[in-house]
Amino acid sequence: MTTDTYAAYVAALPRVLSGAATLFRDAGGRVLLVEPNYRAGWGLPGGTIESDAGETPREAARRETLEEIGLDIEPGRLLAVDWVRGPGRPPIVAYVYDGGVLDDERFSAIRLQEEELVAWKLVPREELTRYLLGSLGPRVLAALDVLTAGTAPAELVDGSPVS
């Protein structure tokens, strides 16, 4: 196969978007959420994986956390992978990593990326789906379940566990 033929083959392959986020909690188990200014709903610190630049999901989660809330924290273990379909776009593969339990000093060091974020807050588990729209709410709940049970990462499709 020639270089040109291979390039044409790769160009014709299906496209998938990818994102990575980090799940941070306080000592009481509340989850850190951020409010973006470019769409409805809240989210976890995270964003697009710059795969064209060779970035891995774990690297993206760390970079996005630093960019969005000003904390440079190495993500812990992978908690969930979600295949998310949506109208008018390719599917998204969303990775969720454990960010651990932050102390008051870390929370006071948060500095929001003003170009993209309006606010941050700590939300108890039972209120998460009020803030996290679509498949994001079930995805975060599945990640919390993995933390509680100490099980393997959750495999999800549109926020629902794969049987």
C-alpha atoms as one frame of an Amber mdcrd trajectory, in Angstrom:
protein
   0.000   0.000   0.000   1.419   3.382  -0.943   1.523   6.366   1.376  -1.130
   8.141  -0.715  -3.392   5.084  -0.727  -3.059   4.706   3.030  -3.781   8.420
   3.565  -6.922   8.114   1.408  -7.966   5.018   3.370  -7.537   6.818   6.710
  -9.390   9.896   5.423 -12.380   7.697   4.527 -12.629   6.036   7.973 -15.516
   6.950  10.320 -14.844   9.778  12.752 -15.340   9.683  16.521 -14.933  12.627
  18.896 -13.375  12.093  22.320 -13.339  13.862  25.649 -11.954  13.316  29.122
 -13.003  14.621  32.533 -11.980  14.269  36.150 -14.319  13.519  39.053 -13.335
  15.451  42.198 -15.081  15.139  45.548 -14.982  16.758  48.946 -14.729  14.864
  52.253 -18.528  14.663  52.404 -18.756  12.985  48.995 -20.096  16.017  47.106
 -18.963  16.266  43.476 -17.227  19.310  41.992 -19.189  20.627  38.993 -18.403
  23.523  36.666 -20.888  25.663  34.741 -19.868  26.436  31.144 -20.937  29.649
  29.418 -21.338  28.032  25.974 -24.096  25.448  26.640 -26.840  24.554  29.096
 -26.123  22.368  32.098 -23.118  21.795  34.291 -20.244  19.343  33.879 -17.075
  17.921  35.329 -13.772  19.671  34.680 -12.721  18.279  31.313 -12.991  18.645
  27.571 -11.825  17.543  24.172  -8.870  15.198  23.779  -6.396  16.776  21.370
  -5.732  13.454  19.667  -4.364  15.049  16.493  -1.536  16.367  18.677  -0.953
  12.905  20.192  -2.679  13.637  23.501  -4.016  10.664  25.466  -7.308  10.713
  27.427  -5.430  10.844  30.748  -3.245  13.722  29.542  -6.345  15.585  28.336
  -8.087  15.173  31.697  -5.064  16.653  33.473  -4.631  19.500  30.954  -8.319
  20.392  30.993  -8.390  20.413  34.810  -5.447  22.802  34.858  -6.957  25.027
  32.155 -10.490  25.085  33.561  -9.991  25.268  37.331  -6.273  25.984  37.745
  -5.376  22.740  39.552  -2.568  20.532  38.227  -3.579  17.113  39.527  -2.588
  13.759  38.034  -5.805  11.826  37.388  -6.304   8.601  39.290  -7.812   5.461
  37.868 -10.245   5.286  34.994 -13.826   5.081  36.318 -16.003   5.057  33.202
 -15.988   5.069  29.418 -19.180   6.184  27.689 -20.057   5.905  23.968 -22.418
   8.852  23.449 -24.493   9.197  20.298 -25.988  12.537  19.338 -27.827  14.196
  16.497 -25.791  16.137  13.970 -22.378  14.968  15.173 -20.209  11.868  15.314
 -20.324   9.772  18.490 -18.256  10.914  21.457 -16.155   8.591  23.585 -16.119
  10.137  27.068 -13.547   9.060  29.681 -14.016   9.803  33.397 -11.044   9.630
  35.786 -10.900   9.717  39.574  -9.578  13.048  40.828  -9.766  12.029  44.461
 -10.980  13.903  47.509  -9.831  17.510  47.641  -9.249  19.399  50.869 -10.301
  22.981  51.634  -6.897  24.297  50.558  -7.315  22.811  47.070 -10.865  24.122
  46.758  -9.730  27.626  47.744  -7.024  27.429  45.040  -9.591  26.939  42.240
  -9.361  29.628  39.572 -11.982  29.398  36.832 -11.118  29.767  33.171 -13.281
  32.848  32.577 -13.403  32.355  28.790 -15.437  29.143  29.225 -16.735  28.848
  32.794 -19.178  30.855  34.896 -19.067  29.075  38.258 -18.233  25.939  40.210
 -20.035  24.214  43.059 -20.086  21.070  45.143 -23.207  18.972  44.600 -24.408
  15.947  46.589 -25.025  12.712  44.698 -28.806  12.915  44.992 -28.859  16.298
  43.188 -26.396  15.539  40.380 -28.961  14.759  37.686 -30.563  18.182  38.235
 -27.310  19.776  37.026 -25.871  17.161  34.645 -27.974  16.916  31.487 -28.393
  13.988  29.092 -26.097  11.023  29.542 -23.669  12.990  31.725 -25.738  12.507
  34.891 -25.922   8.706  34.603 -22.225   8.633  33.567 -21.146  10.443  36.736
 -23.416   8.269  38.897 -21.886   5.152  37.304 -18.390   6.514  38.036 -19.360
   7.101  41.670 -20.699   3.546  41.869 -17.349   2.234  40.585 -15.570   4.211
  43.319 -17.898   2.867  46.016 -17.757  -0.753  44.856 -14.074  -0.760  43.913
 -14.942  -2.475  40.644 -13.549  -2.243  37.129 -14.385   0.859  35.070 -17.982
   1.133  33.899 -18.604   0.566  30.197 -21.541   2.736  29.143 -23.543   3.578
  26.021 -25.396   6.885  26.213 -24.919   6.826  30.000 -26.379   3.328  30.485
 -24.298   0.335  31.600 -23.527  -2.299  28.988 -24.765  -5.697  30.136
